[in-house]
Amino acid sequence: MSRDTLSRPDRATRRAGKPAAPGTGPGRRRPSRTEARNARAAAGFVLPFLALFGLCFLAPIVYAVHQSLHRTERTGPLGLGGHRTEAFAGFANYTHALSDDRFLAGFGRVLLFGAVQIPLMLVLATGLALLLESASARGVPFFRSAFFLPYGVPGVIASILWGFLYVPGISPLVKIADSIGWDVDFLSRGSVLWSIANIVTWQFTGYNMLVLIAQLKAVPGELYEAARIDGANAWQVARHIKIPLIRPALVLTTVFSIIGTLQLFAEPMVLRPLASSIDSGFTPNLHAYSEAFVGDNPHVAAAEAVLLALVACAMSFGFLRLVGGRGKGRG
């Protein structure tokens, strides 16, 4: 059979004015005026977001990476001249950052901080969410607002408030501890990290609680009724129905907490004048700040910021991959 014979039905269809099968026509159909108008409207909504996203998110990242790959060269004897130029440094700033013991010690400190503080905070948030959503709960709006209120206090203000509660001589907590014979120093080298963890837990437990409550409200009430008909008590309902169904919210709050832990800055920065145990390398963020604005070395600070962002991404996506694999295994 020849090629002409195979193409006759298609040519006959075209002569009859009938549309050809999809993919057989010489070109695509032109969009109508309504479709073009809808496309322009969609672009009008999306383009401002893309512009702000590029300006406020992508541009700083690109600039930080650019800064991290350069170094400052000074002219004059011993580099004390007034003229400063930038030269390409490659990965020298990253090497310098990774060889700084204080910077690496700060990473270890925040990892220990997160390993203790994040599970404790999420257990408290989950317990509060389950209590406030239980059938016998009373005064839910009041307690929900009371638990969420610390999140409305800025981190700097919260650190100042707790600083007054930590400083010996003016702290009522220290006076109470002294009255019962307990010698405590909240700002000593061995306890200041956990004093900061207390501030972070006090501030963000209510926020995570609201996220979990929102997930609990999405659970159909029929599941609870069926469990009660089957004889399940409140603890069994919480363990076998509520907690498994709020797993996505728990994963979300854990990822946010991991990122926030690596970005720990405001609390140690505010408490630093009160505690000699908090130095410029207490956290990676504090070390990068000191390099940029105290040591006048913004290029190394940019390299440390990029490294911090990479570690945050690796830990966040690693955790998501871990819990995703477990979820598939259970399914």
PECORSUL-V444649 format. One record per helix or strand. SS is the DSSP state (hx for helix, st for strand). FROM is the first residue (numbers start at 1). TO is the last residue. If there is no record, write none. Layout:
SS:FROM:TO
SS:FROM:TO
This chain:
hx:3:15
hx:33:68
st:70:74
hx:77:79
st:84:88
hx:92:98
hx:101:132
hx:140:152
hx:155:166
hx:172:179
hx:192:217
hx:221:229
hx:234:245
hx:247:262
hx:266:271
hx:284:293
hx:298:330
